[in-house]
Amino acid sequence: MTDNRDESLEQRRRRLSAALAERDAEEAAEAKRDAQSEESRRGMALGLKISSEFIAAIAVGAMLGYLLDRFAGTGPWGMIILLLLGFCAGILNVLRAVGMVAMPPSLAGGRDKKRKP
């Protein structure tokens, strides 16, 4: 009787161990999928941020150029010059966002300021 009982407990323990291992594998796979989707969301957010900053810089430059031409009567030159400046500002913002150009110390929140003795 005890031999049969021990064998029954051993079989139950094996089944539970197998079920637990299967559940752990499923949880690990789910955690991996969650990490991949989180990375995908971060990439999408960064892409939207960069593109919106680039388009906004060009639009602001074009609008300011149009207003300058309208009120100063400078013809298309204000629009052309400020549109190009907006384009350059957009490129600079994109490079800053991806980390290829450092932010100036005045915009970095004073992190690079020298401390007074």
N, C-alpha and C positions, 0 to 999 in steps of 0.2 A: 504494500500500500504506500509506504513512504517512497519507494523507488518510483512508482507511477506518479506520485504527487510531485516529486522532485523533477521528473521528466516533464510534466505538464507545466511547472513553473519555469523551467528552462526554455521551453518552447514559447511561452508567453513573453519571457524576457527578450528572446531573439526577435519576435514579431514587433515588440515595442521599440527595440533598438533600431530595427530596419525602418519602422515608421518615423521615428525621430530623425534618423539620418536623411530620409526622403524630405521631411519637412524642412530641415536645415538647408538642404540643397535648393529647395524651392525659394526659401527666404533669401539665400545668397543670390540666386538668379534675379529675384525681384529687386533686391538692393542694387544690383548691377544695372538693371533697366532704368531704375530711378536715377542713378548717377548719370547715365547717358542722356536721359531726357532733360535733366537739370543742366548739363553742359550744353545741350542743344538750345535750351531756352536762353542761357547766358549769351551764346553766340548770336542768337536772333536779336536780343535786346541791344547788344553792342552794335550790330549792323544797323538797326533802326536809329540808334542814337547818332552814329557817325553820319549816316545819310541825311538825317534831318538837320544836323548842325551844318553840313556842307550846303544843302539847299537854302537854309535860312540865311547863311552868310551871303550867298549870291543874290538872294531876293532883297536883302536889306541894302546891299550895294547898288542894285539896279533901282530900287525905290528912291534912295537918296540921290542918285544921279539924275533920275527923272525930275525930282523936285528941284534940284539945283538948276537943271536946264529950264524948267518951267518958270522959276522965279527970277533967275539971273539972265535968262536969255542967251545962254552960252552954246546953244545948238546941241549937237549930239556928243560934244566932248565931255561934258560932266557925266553923262550916262556911261560913256565908254570907259572913262578913267575909273569911276567908282565901281562899275561892274567888274573891271579887272582887279581892283583892290578887294572887292568882296570875294572874288574867286580865290585870290591869294590868301585871304583870311580863312576861307573854307578849307583850303589845303592845309594850312597851318593847324587848324582845329582838328582835322583828321589825323595829322601826324602826331599831335599831342595826345589824342585819344588812344592811339595804338602804341604810344610810348616811344616813338622814334625821336621826338624832340622834347626836351625838358621844359617845364613851365617856368616862366620868369619868376624870380624870387618875390616880386610884389604880389603875384597872383597865387603863389604856393602857400600863402598863409603865414609867412614869416618863418618857415622852417629853416631856411638857410641864413638867417640874419646872424651876424656876429653878436655875441654877448658882451656887454660892457663889463669891465673888471670892477 
